[in-house]
Each structure stands twice: as C-alpha cells, then as structure tokens.
C-alpha cells in the first residue's frame, strides 16, 4: 500500500504542488493526469526515491515492491530472451514462457528473441525494459508514457495485460482512450493540488469544471454581498442609532472568507490555416515501390487516390514502413518504382516525428516561427507562439532548454505559418499532454483540407478516420471505412492475448482436435452464450448503480444551492437541516461509488477471461 501525506515540491519559484495527500488502495489502477511541466513525472520519481520532496511523507508498506520502466538502457545478456528473463523473480528464473508471452505481445518475433539487444532501435530497447518490468510481478507498476514506443497492436495487447493485472498500477499517458480503458480511478494535478476521483478522465474533467463553476458563482455572490455590506457601513457609520448594526456588519465582513479569482488556465487553442483547393483529386499514387535494402522491399506496388477533405489514417506495426510511406508522399524520399501525381494546386504541410532534430538550439521559439516563412512578420509569429502556449517572454526561450513536448508544440507552430490544403502528420501526439492532444484532434477535425496521418492513438482513429492504409503482415491494404468498421470486419489478426497464464492453462483452452466448421461455430456460440449469461447481470447492476449516482448527485447539487441561499439568508435552522441532508447524500454517493468500483472490476475480470478464451479458441482453428 502507498500513502502520501502533505507533500510539497517546487523548483525555484515554480511550485508544482503543495500540501497534497492521497492513498493508493489494493487493486486500484490510478491514472495520473495534468499538463506537461505540472509534476506528474516528478511525483513518480519521488515515489521511487529518485527525487526528494520539499516537505511531507511518502509511506510504503513493508515488503511492498514498486517497479517502473528504466530509461537507462544497460543490457548484460546475449539475447533478448535471456535479458528479459533477468526481470523474473528468483524462484521463477526458469519460467521462460512468461517473458516469451510478454515479448511477443510487445512485438518481438521468435527470431528477435534470439538476437542481441544492442541490434535493436532505441524504441525496441525501451520495450525490452518494459517487458522486464512487467514480468517482475511487482505490487505496484509505475508506467510513464508506456505507449510512446508501442505500435497499435502492442498497445491493444498491453491494455488487456493491465486489465488482468492483480495488483496496483499508476499510469501517466497522453492517450486518453488508452487510459480510460484501464483505470479504476483518476487523479489530477490541478492548480498545485491533487484531486482523486473514482472513474475515468471524462468524469474527472467534468468534476473539475463543475467545481470551478460553483467556486466562481460563489465568489461572485460573496463579492456582491461584501460590496453591499461595505456600502452599508460607509453610509451609516456616522449615525449613532445604527451603531450596533454597523458594528455587526463590520464583524460579519471580518469573518467572510475572501475567494480569490481563479487564474485563467492556458489552453492550447489553434487551427491549421487552410488554402482553398478548387479541384477534387489531391494526389494519385500508382505502383509505388521502395526498399532501403534491395533484397527486402518495404513498400511494393502501392496505390492510393486521395481527394479533397479526405481523412486517411496509416496504421500497423512498427518497422513495417508507415513513416517511409509518409516521407514518400511528402517528397522527402523518391520511389524506386511507380509514379506520384499531385494536383498543381496542392500545398503540403509535413509533421514528422524526428523533425524536432531540425530545430536550431540557439534560436528562440519566435525565431523558429519567423524563419519558417519569410512572409510572416513578428506580430504574426508572436500570435502563433501564443496559440502554442508560449506567451509573453516564453516565446523568447531558447530551443535548447525546451522539453520534448514543448519542441513538438514548436513544430506544430511552424506548420501553422503557411496555408496548406494537405496535411501529412506522423504520430503528432507523441510528447503532447492530454489537453494538447484534445486541441490537436479538434484542429485536425476542423481543417478544411485533406489529412493523411500515421497514428497509434485509437481515440484519433475512431474520431477522424474515413479511410485506412493498413500495414498488416507483408501486405499494405486500403480499407474504405471507419476504424470501428475495420475492427468489426476482422481488425487485427494474430493479436497476442494479454493476461499471463501458464502453458498448461493455455493448452487447456485449445480444442484438442481440428474441428469442422459446424462444430467450431457451435463451440464458439457456447462461449458467447456463457459470456452473455455472466456479463449481462453485472452490466445491468452497473447501469442501475450509475443511475442511482446520477440521481443522488443531482439532489446533492440542489442541496448545495439551498445551502448557499440559506447561508446568505443566515437561516441557522435551515443550514443545520441541509447540512445533515448533504452529509447523508454524500455518504450514499460514496457507498454507491464503492459498489460501482467493485462491479466494474468484476465485469473487467470476467470479460478478460472470456476474451482470452475466444482468442485462444479462434487462433487454434487457423
């Protein structure tokens, strides 16, 4: 168990949080949210002992093991499999099946597992560290942006893995859909305080917005009342017969708590500048082939026609050629075979994940924007800096001192300088925080041009994709339709089940003999029927609890308004009655949330079991 009490941390005059407390309970999966630079990673580092708080305590139960993914890449074994096995517990060092299962889920093939770790890219080496962490079976997993180096099939695998994790998890990620599928609780760093709630990010942000709206309404009412009292005192101070009333007002004024106006939070709000496009067809690619190694073609006979207002998403495993394809479309690489035909009216904006290396460390943010387009004046550059949340003197910061997320925002700012009608985006959400990702999603959605984007973020895929370029196996396929339709019509083949199980347990789930189609359908139907029989009552119970919570919260909001009115009217009897009602209602809500948490956990565990049964059964038929 983990308990944090009265924790404070600052760097110079920059306060991250002050006097914050929270507790991590058994089997909680806690999502930590907050803007970049607000202290999420610092909190993790304090939990692991790598950073010290200014004040406060972090209490960890005896023999409670905490594991997090090491950023330092130091390997001692000769193969990926042997290196992964170093993460196993001492008594399980011969249980190679555990690390094999995790490595496969994270995208390592059987051949990869026999290669030396140094032969892999930095992204795959980080995956190997992640595998060593997952297999170590700690009591608490600390995961800081675990999806940054994962492809979409690995992300879907780790979702299933974490849903079946029997201990505690604390998770930082910019991918809201990934977080919302996993967490039981959400905790945010907001205005230098911590707020923990039961539920996902949608509920957390709705609660924050509601609290701030109530605070602001209360502040305005109090200010109005304060002004009325001050006017009364000023008007009647000299009248002797009203001296007692004046003194009473003075005492009331002294007791009134002054609510400071909330500082306006900076938000990333921008839109891409679109250039009018009078034609329909944007580009036409025919029989495109490309290879870095002549013996291993990466892209073969690829065809694509993109039209105005298209939303095309490129998806697939890492290393299959997605970024290469985007570079070919952008003209950075030249195809070895085939032809590209662009409409002469096309103006392209290209965001590539390694382009941050093109930023000049000695330049300021403002200068980088200015140098992007000679037609941009200083005021326009400052406006774009402001849209990217670099206001005032922050626009004069040197590139060399910026974080990865800040550099990504600079690259987006450079993309805003020139009006375009075709956006080519390669994993634009990497290193952005959750709020920035939301702003980017809105900007892409409202862009009046065509978009071709590489992304592993399923929230973006569900919201934007109208056509998919799918890298699967050794093929590149064009799927005309949404990401939901893609999943419904088969989706990803060969996804590895997430939860750990012994090889004996896995064998029990496989049919012993090859089944004919009729028998296979019957067995599959039996599993689905059993799943419905188990899950539907739980889902009905969850829906009933959620309705009860909504009813209680509506009543609680009404009681809070009644309390404000009674307080203003100084109605002592009403205040006491309403206070009791509020306490009773809040207790009922807390109890309902506990029931909801228990029911949701039960549903997730049961669903994971049936999903694994289905996946294993279907994979055995192939």
MIZA-74389 format. One line per field, with one value per residue (C-alpha): residue number from 1; residue in three letters; x, y, z. Coordinates in steps of 0.5 Angstrom, whole numbers, always signed. Example, Ala and Ser with C-alpha at 12.3 -4.5 7.8 and 13.67 -1.06 7.14 Angstrom:
2
seq = [1;2]
type = [ALA;SER]
c1 = [+25;+27]
c2 = [-9;-2]
c3 = [+16;+14]
END
This chain:
622
seq = [1;2;3;4;5;6;7;8;9;10;11;12;13;14;15;16;17;18;19;20;21;22;23;24;25;26;27;28;29;30;31;32;33;34;35;36;37;38;39;40;41;42;43;44;45;46;47;48;49;50;51;52;53;54;55;56;57;58;59;60;61;62;63;64;65;66;67;68;69;70;71;72;73;74;75;76;77;78;79;80;81;82;83;84;85;86;87;88;89;90;91;92;93;94;95;96;97;98;99;100;101;102;103;104;105;106;107;108;109;110;111;112;113;114;115;116;117;118;119;120;121;122;123;124;125;126;127;128;129;130;131;132;133;134;135;136;137;138;139;140;141;142;143;144;145;146;147;148;149;150;151;152;153;154;155;156;157;158;159;160;161;162;163;164;165;166;167;168;169;170;171;172;173;174;175;176;177;178;179;180;181;182;183;184;185;186;187;188;189;190;191;192;193;194;195;196;197;198;199;200;201;202;203;204;205;206;207;208;209;210;211;212;213;214;215;216;217;218;219;220;221;222;223;224;225;226;227;228;229;230;231;232;233;234;235;236;237;238;239;240;241;242;243;244;245;246;247;248;249;250;251;252;253;254;255;256;257;258;259;260;261;262;263;264;265;266;267;268;269;270;271;272;273;274;275;276;277;278;279;280;281;282;283;284;285;286;287;288;289;290;291;292;293;294;295;296;297;298;299;300;301;302;303;304;305;306;307;308;309;310;311;312;313;314;315;316;317;318;319;320;321;322;323;324;325;326;327;328;329;330;331;332;333;334;335;336;337;338;339;340;341;342;343;344;345;346;347;348;349;350;351;352;353;354;355;356;357;358;359;360;361;362;363;364;365;366;367;368;369;370;371;372;373;374;375;376;377;378;379;380;381;382;383;384;385;386;387;388;389;390;391;392;393;394;395;396;397;398;399;400;401;402;403;404;405;406;407;408;409;410;411;412;413;414;415;416;417;418;419;420;421;422;423;424;425;426;427;428;429;430;431;432;433;434;435;436;437;438;439;440;441;442;443;444;445;446;447;448;449;450;451;452;453;454;455;456;457;458;459;460;461;462;463;464;465;466;467;468;469;470;471;472;473;474;475;476;477;478;479;480;481;482;483;484;485;486;487;488;489;490;491;492;493;494;495;496;497;498;499;500;501;502;503;504;505;506;507;508;509;510;511;512;513;514;515;516;517;518;519;520;521;522;523;524;525;526;527;528;529;530;531;532;533;534;535;536;537;538;539;540;541;542;543;544;545;546;547;548;549;550;551;552;553;554;555;556;557;558;559;560;561;562;563;564;565;566;567;568;569;570;571;572;573;574;575;576;577;578;579;580;581;582;583;584;585;586;587;588;589;590;591;592;593;594;595;596;597;598;599;600;601;602;603;604;605;606;607;608;609;610;611;612;613;614;615;616;617;618;619;620;621;622]
type = [UNK;UNK;UNK;UNK;UNK;UNK;UNK;UNK;UNK;UNK;UNK;UNK;UNK;UNK;UNK;UNK;UNK;UNK;UNK;UNK;UNK;UNK;UNK;UNK;UNK;UNK;UNK;UNK;UNK;UNK;UNK;UNK;UNK;UNK;UNK;UNK;UNK;UNK;UNK;UNK;UNK;UNK;UNK;UNK;UNK;UNK;UNK;UNK;UNK;UNK;UNK;UNK;UNK;UNK;UNK;UNK;UNK;UNK;UNK;UNK;UNK;UNK;UNK;UNK;UNK;UNK;UNK;UNK;UNK;UNK;UNK;UNK;UNK;UNK;UNK;UNK;UNK;UNK;UNK;UNK;UNK;UNK;UNK;UNK;UNK;UNK;UNK;UNK;UNK;UNK;UNK;UNK;UNK;UNK;UNK;UNK;UNK;UNK;UNK;UNK;UNK;UNK;UNK;UNK;UNK;UNK;UNK;UNK;UNK;UNK;UNK;UNK;UNK;UNK;UNK;UNK;UNK;UNK;UNK;UNK;UNK;UNK;UNK;UNK;UNK;UNK;UNK;UNK;UNK;UNK;UNK;UNK;UNK;UNK;UNK;UNK;UNK;UNK;UNK;UNK;UNK;UNK;UNK;UNK;UNK;UNK;UNK;UNK;UNK;UNK;UNK;UNK;UNK;UNK;UNK;UNK;UNK;UNK;UNK;UNK;UNK;UNK;UNK;UNK;UNK;UNK;UNK;UNK;UNK;UNK;UNK;UNK;UNK;UNK;UNK;UNK;UNK;UNK;UNK;UNK;UNK;UNK;UNK;UNK;UNK;UNK;UNK;UNK;UNK;UNK;UNK;UNK;UNK;UNK;UNK;UNK;UNK;UNK;UNK;UNK;UNK;UNK;UNK;UNK;UNK;UNK;UNK;UNK;UNK;UNK;UNK;UNK;UNK;UNK;UNK;UNK;UNK;UNK;UNK;UNK;UNK;UNK;UNK;UNK;UNK;UNK;UNK;UNK;UNK;UNK;UNK;UNK;UNK;UNK;UNK;UNK;UNK;UNK;UNK;UNK;UNK;UNK;UNK;UNK;UNK;UNK;UNK;UNK;UNK;UNK;UNK;UNK;UNK;UNK;UNK;UNK;UNK;UNK;UNK;UNK;UNK;UNK;UNK;UNK;UNK;UNK;UNK;UNK;UNK;UNK;UNK;UNK;UNK;UNK;UNK;UNK;UNK;UNK;UNK;UNK;UNK;UNK;UNK;UNK;UNK;UNK;UNK;UNK;UNK;UNK;UNK;UNK;UNK;UNK;UNK;UNK;UNK;UNK;UNK;UNK;UNK;UNK;UNK;UNK;UNK;UNK;UNK;UNK;UNK;UNK;UNK;UNK;UNK;UNK;UNK;UNK;UNK;UNK;UNK;UNK;UNK;UNK;UNK;UNK;UNK;UNK;UNK;UNK;UNK;UNK;UNK;UNK;UNK;UNK;UNK;UNK;UNK;UNK;UNK;UNK;UNK;UNK;UNK;UNK;UNK;UNK;UNK;UNK;UNK;UNK;UNK;UNK;UNK;UNK;UNK;UNK;UNK;UNK;UNK;UNK;UNK;UNK;UNK;UNK;UNK;UNK;UNK;UNK;UNK;UNK;UNK;UNK;UNK;UNK;UNK;UNK;UNK;UNK;UNK;UNK;UNK;UNK;UNK;UNK;UNK;UNK;UNK;UNK;UNK;UNK;UNK;UNK;UNK;UNK;UNK;UNK;UNK;UNK;UNK;UNK;UNK;UNK;UNK;UNK;UNK;UNK;UNK;UNK;UNK;UNK;UNK;UNK;UNK;UNK;UNK;UNK;UNK;UNK;UNK;UNK;UNK;UNK;UNK;UNK;UNK;UNK;UNK;UNK;UNK;UNK;UNK;UNK;UNK;UNK;UNK;UNK;UNK;UNK;UNK;UNK;UNK;UNK;UNK;UNK;UNK;UNK;UNK;UNK;UNK;UNK;UNK;UNK;UNK;UNK;UNK;UNK;UNK;UNK;UNK;UNK;UNK;UNK;UNK;UNK;UNK;UNK;UNK;UNK;UNK;UNK;UNK;UNK;UNK;UNK;UNK;UNK;UNK;UNK;UNK;UNK;UNK;UNK;UNK;UNK;UNK;UNK;UNK;UNK;UNK;UNK;UNK;UNK;UNK;UNK;UNK;UNK;UNK;UNK;UNK;UNK;UNK;UNK;UNK;UNK;UNK;UNK;UNK;UNK;UNK;UNK;UNK;UNK;UNK;UNK;UNK;UNK;UNK;UNK;UNK;UNK;UNK;UNK;UNK;UNK;UNK;UNK;UNK;UNK;UNK;UNK;UNK;UNK;UNK;UNK;UNK;UNK;UNK;UNK;UNK;UNK;UNK;UNK;UNK;UNK;UNK;UNK;UNK;UNK;UNK;UNK;UNK;UNK;UNK;UNK;UNK;UNK;UNK;UNK;UNK;UNK;UNK;UNK;UNK;UNK;UNK;UNK;UNK;UNK;UNK;UNK;UNK;UNK;UNK;UNK;UNK;UNK;UNK;UNK;UNK;UNK;UNK;UNK;UNK;UNK;UNK;UNK;UNK;UNK;UNK;UNK;UNK;UNK;UNK;UNK;UNK;UNK;UNK;UNK;UNK;UNK;UNK;UNK;UNK;UNK;UNK;UNK;UNK;UNK;UNK;UNK;UNK;UNK;UNK;UNK;UNK;UNK;UNK;UNK;UNK;UNK;UNK;UNK]
c1 = [+0;+2;+0;+3;+1;+2;+7;+10;+15;+18;+24;+26;+20;+16;+11;+9;+4;+4;+1;-2;-4;-7;-8;-7;-11;-11;-12;-13;-11;-10;-9;-5;-7;-4;-1;+6;+11;+6;+10;+7;+14;+17;+11;+13;+21;+19;+15;+21;+26;+30;+27;+26;+20;+21;+16;+11;+12;+11;+9;+10;+8;+14;+16;+12;+15;+15;+17;+18;+21;+28;+30;+37;+39;+44;+44;+48;+45;+47;+40;+33;+30;+36;+36;+28;+29;+33;+27;+24;+23;+29;+24;+22;+28;+26;+19;+21;+14;+12;+18;+16;+9;+10;+16;+11;+6;+10;+12;+18;+18;+21;+28;+28;+28;+35;+38;+43;+39;+44;+42;+35;+33;+32;+25;+25;+30;+25;+20;+25;+26;+18;+18;+23;+19;+12;+15;+18;+11;+11;+6;+6;+7;+9;+8;+10;+8;+9;+5;+10;+15;+9;+5;-2;-2;+2;-2;-8;-4;-2;-9;-11;-5;-6;-14;-12;-6;-8;-4;-4;-2;+0;-1;+2;+0;-2;-7;-14;-17;-12;-12;-20;-20;-15;-16;-21;-19;-16;-12;-10;-5;-9;-7;-2;-7;-8;-15;-17;-24;-27;-28;-24;-22;-28;-31;-25;-25;-33;-32;-26;-31;-37;-32;-29;-36;-39;-33;-34;-41;-40;-34;-39;-44;-39;-36;-43;-45;-38;-40;-47;-44;-38;-43;-48;-42;-40;-47;-49;-42;-44;-51;-51;-57;-55;-48;-50;-52;-46;-41;-45;-44;-36;-36;-39;-34;-28;-31;-32;-27;-25;-25;-19;-21;-18;-12;-14;-11;-7;-10;-7;-12;-11;-13;-9;-9;-12;-11;-17;-17;-21;-20;-23;-17;-11;-6;-5;+0;+1;+5;+10;+15;+21;+27;+33;+36;+35;+33;+28;+23;+19;+13;+11;+6;+2;-3;-7;-12;-13;-19;-20;-23;-20;-18;-13;-10;-4;-4;+0;+6;+13;+18;+13;+14;+9;+14;+17;+11;+9;+16;+15;+8;+12;+17;+23;+24;+24;+20;+25;+19;+12;+9;+6;+2;+0;-5;-1;-5;-3;+1;+3;+5;+9;+10;+15;+17;+24;+23;+25;+32;+32;+30;+36;+38;+41;+34;+29;+22;+20;+26;+24;+17;+20;+25;+19;+16;+19;+12;+11;+12;+14;+7;+4;+10;+8;+1;+3;+7;+1;-3;+2;+2;+9;+6;+10;+17;+16;+17;+24;+26;+32;+30;+36;+32;+25;+22;+20;+13;+15;+19;+13;+9;+14;+14;+6;+7;+12;+6;+1;+5;+4;-3;-4;-9;-6;-3;+2;+3;+7;+5;+4;+1;+8;+10;+4;+0;-7;-10;-6;-8;-15;-13;-10;-16;-20;-16;-15;-22;-24;-18;-21;-17;-14;-10;-6;-4;+0;-2;-3;-8;-14;-18;-16;-17;-24;-26;-22;-21;-25;-20;-15;-8;-7;+0;-1;+4;+7;+2;-1;-8;-13;-19;-25;-29;-28;-24;-30;-32;-25;-25;-32;-30;-24;-19;-12;-10;-5;-6;-3;-7;-6;-6;-1;-2;+2;+3;-1;-7;-6;-7;-13;-16;-15;-19;-15;-17;-18;-26;-30;-34;-41;-37;-33;-39;-43;-37;-36;-43;-43;-37;-41;-47;-44;-40;-47;-50;-44;-44;-51;-53;-46;-48;-55;-52;-47;-53;-57;-52;-50;-57;-57;-51;-53;-60;-56;-51;-57;-60;-53;-53;-59;-58;-51;-55;-60;-54;-51;-58;-59;-52;-53;-60;-57;-62;-59;-64;-64;-57;-57;-62;-59;-52;-55;-58;-52;-48;-53;-53;-45;-45;-50;-46;-39;-42;-45;-38;-35;-41;-39;-32;-33;-38;-34;-27;-31;-34;-27;-24;-30;-29;-22;-23;-28;-24;-18;-22;-25;-18;-15;-20;-20;-13;-13;-17;-12]
c2 = [+0;+7;+13;+21;+26;+34;+33;+39;+40;+46;+48;+55;+60;+55;+51;+44;+42;+44;+40;+35;+28;+21;+14;+8;+2;-5;-7;+1;+3;+10;+15;+21;+27;+34;+39;+38;+41;+41;+35;+28;+25;+29;+25;+18;+20;+22;+15;+11;+15;+19;+25;+28;+32;+39;+37;+32;+24;+18;+12;+5;-2;-6;-11;-7;-8;-2;-3;+3;+3;+5;+10;+8;+2;-2;-10;-15;-22;-24;-25;-21;-27;-28;-21;-21;-27;-22;-19;-25;-27;-31;-37;-36;-36;-42;-40;-37;-38;-32;-27;-30;-28;-21;-20;-23;-18;-12;-14;-19;-25;-31;-30;-23;-26;-30;-23;-19;-13;-8;-10;-6;+1;+5;+4;-3;-3;+1;-4;-9;-5;-5;-13;-14;-9;-13;-20;-18;-18;-12;-10;-3;-2;+6;+7;+14;+14;+7;+7;+12;+7;+2;+0;+0;-8;-8;-2;-6;-12;-8;-6;-13;-14;-9;-10;-17;-14;-17;-11;-4;+1;+8;+11;+17;+17;+23;+17;+19;+13;+8;+11;+11;+3;+2;+6;+5;+12;+18;+23;+30;+36;+42;+49;+46;+41;+34;+31;+24;+21;+14;+14;+16;+22;+25;+24;+28;+34;+34;+35;+40;+44;+44;+45;+51;+54;+53;+57;+62;+63;+63;+68;+73;+72;+74;+80;+83;+81;+84;+91;+91;+91;+96;+101;+100;+101;+107;+110;+109;+109;+116;+115;+114;+110;+105;+104;+97;+95;+98;+94;+88;+89;+90;+84;+80;+83;+81;+74;+73;+69;+72;+68;+70;+70;+64;+65;+63;+57;+57;+53;+50;+53;+54;+52;+50;+55;+52;+54;+54;+48;+48;+41;+34;+30;+32;+26;+20;+14;+8;+2;+5;+1;+3;-1;+1;-6;-8;-15;-13;-9;-5;-2;-6;-4;+1;+5;+11;+16;+22;+27;+34;+33;+26;+24;+18;+14;+10;+4;-2;-5;-1;-2;-4;+2;+7;+13;+11;+12;+19;+21;+18;+22;+29;+28;+27;+20;+18;+12;+7;+5;+8;+15;+20;+25;+31;+37;+43;+47;+42;+46;+41;+41;+36;+34;+28;+25;+26;+33;+36;+35;+40;+46;+50;+50;+57;+60;+63;+60;+66;+66;+59;+61;+67;+63;+58;+63;+70;+73;+72;+79;+79;+80;+74;+70;+72;+70;+63;+63;+65;+60;+54;+57;+61;+67;+74;+72;+65;+66;+68;+62;+58;+52;+48;+49;+46;+39;+34;+36;+44;+42;+38;+45;+49;+44;+45;+52;+52;+48;+54;+59;+57;+56;+49;+44;+37;+35;+30;+28;+23;+21;+28;+26;+24;+28;+32;+32;+30;+37;+39;+32;+34;+41;+38;+33;+39;+43;+37;+35;+43;+43;+45;+40;+33;+30;+23;+21;+16;+15;+9;+13;+10;+16;+20;+14;+13;+20;+22;+16;+15;+11;+7;+5;-2;-5;-12;-18;-16;-13;-6;-6;+0;+0;+4;+6;+8;+5;+2;-2;-4;-7;-10;-14;-17;-12;-14;-21;-25;-21;-24;-25;-20;-24;-28;-36;-42;-46;-52;-47;-44;-52;-53;-47;-50;-55;-62;-64;-60;-58;-58;-51;-53;-56;-49;-45;-49;-48;-41;-40;-44;-39;-33;-35;-36;-30;-26;-30;-28;-21;-18;-18;-15;-10;-9;-8;-3;+1;+1;+4;+9;+12;+12;+16;+21;+22;+23;+28;+32;+32;+34;+40;+42;+42;+46;+51;+51;+52;+58;+61;+59;+62;+68;+69;+67;+62;+58;+52;+51;+51;+45;+41;+42;+40;+34;+32;+34;+29;+23;+24;+25;+18;+15;+17;+15;+8;+7;+9;+3;-1;+1;+0;-7;-9;-5;-9;-16;-14;-13;-19;-23;-20;-21;-29;-30;-25;-30;-36;-33;-31;-38;-42;-38;-38;-45;-46;-42]
c3 = [+0;-1;+3;+1;+6;+6;+0;-3;-9;-12;-17;-15;-15;-19;-15;-17;-12;-4;+2;-3;+0;-3;-2;-7;-5;-6;-14;-16;-23;-22;-28;-26;-31;-31;-36;-38;-33;-27;-24;-26;-27;-21;-17;-20;-18;-11;-10;-13;-8;-14;-12;-5;-3;+0;+5;+7;+7;+3;+7;+3;+7;+9;+3;-2;-9;-14;-21;-26;-33;-33;-38;-38;-43;-40;-42;-40;-43;-50;-53;-52;-49;-43;-42;-41;-36;-32;-29;-27;-19;-17;-16;-23;-27;-31;-33;-40;-42;-38;-41;-48;-48;-46;-51;-56;-54;-55;-62;-61;-66;-64;-68;-65;-58;-60;-63;-58;-55;-58;-65;-64;-64;-58;-58;-58;-53;-49;-50;-47;-41;-41;-41;-36;-31;-33;-32;-25;-22;-17;-12;-16;-23;-25;-32;-35;-42;-44;-51;-54;-57;-58;-64;-64;-64;-58;-55;-55;-52;-46;-45;-44;-40;-35;-34;-32;-27;-20;-16;-17;-23;-23;-30;-34;-41;-46;-50;-46;-50;-47;-40;-40;-42;-36;-30;-24;-21;-24;-20;-23;-21;-22;-19;-15;-12;-12;-14;-14;-16;-18;-25;-32;-35;-37;-30;-27;-32;-31;-24;-24;-29;-24;-18;-21;-24;-17;-14;-19;-18;-10;-11;-15;-10;-4;-7;-9;-1;+1;-3;+0;+7;+6;+3;+9;+13;+10;+9;+16;+20;+23;+25;+33;+33;+28;+31;+33;+27;+23;+28;+27;+19;+21;+25;+19;+14;+18;+18;+11;+7;+1;-5;-10;-17;-21;-25;-32;-35;-41;-46;-53;-58;-65;-72;-79;-84;-90;-97;-102;-106;-113;-115;-113;-113;-109;-111;-114;-113;-118;-117;-112;-109;-104;-101;-96;-98;-105;-103;-98;-101;-95;-100;-106;-112;-107;-110;-107;-109;-104;-105;-102;-95;-94;-87;-88;-83;-83;-78;-77;-73;-72;-77;-83;-87;-85;-84;-90;-94;-91;-93;-100;-100;-98;-103;-98;-101;-108;-110;-114;-118;-119;-120;-116;-119;-115;-117;-118;-113;-107;-102;-97;-89;-86;-79;-78;-71;-72;-75;-68;-69;-75;-69;-68;-61;-61;-64;-60;-61;-64;-69;-71;-73;-76;-80;-83;-88;-90;-91;-83;-79;-72;-69;-73;-70;-63;-65;-67;-61;-56;-60;-58;-50;-51;-49;-47;-45;-46;-54;-53;-49;-53;-56;-53;-46;-48;-46;-52;-51;-52;-58;-61;-60;-64;-69;-70;-69;-75;-79;-78;-81;-88;-91;-94;-96;-95;-88;-87;-80;-77;-70;-68;-61;-58;-53;-52;-46;-46;-46;-52;-56;-55;-58;-64;-65;-66;-70;-75;-75;-77;-82;-89;-93;-94;-88;-88;-81;-78;-71;-66;-62;-62;-60;-66;-71;-68;-69;-75;-80;-86;-90;-87;-90;-86;-86;-84;-85;-91;-94;-95;-96;-97;-92;-94;-88;-81;-75;-72;-78;-79;-72;-74;-80;-77;-75;-73;-74;-69;-63;-57;-51;-45;-39;-36;-36;-35;-41;-38;-37;-45;-47;-43;-47;-54;-57;-58;-65;-71;-71;-77;-79;-76;-69;-69;-69;-64;-59;-61;-59;-53;-50;-53;-49;-43;-43;-44;-38;-34;-36;-37;-30;-28;-33;-31;-24;-26;-30;-24;-20;-25;-25;-17;-17;-22;-18;-12;-15;-18;-11;-8;-13;-11;-3;-4;-8;-2;+3;-1;+0;+7;+9;+5;+9;+15;+17;+22;+23;+15;+15;+20;+17;+10;+13;+15;+8;+5;+9;+8;+1;+0;+4;+0;-6;-3;-2;-9;-12;-8;-11;-18;-17;-14;-20;-25;-23;-23;-30;-33;-30;-33;-39;-40;-38;-44;-49;-48;-48;-55;-58;-56;-59;-65;-66;-65;-71;-76]
END
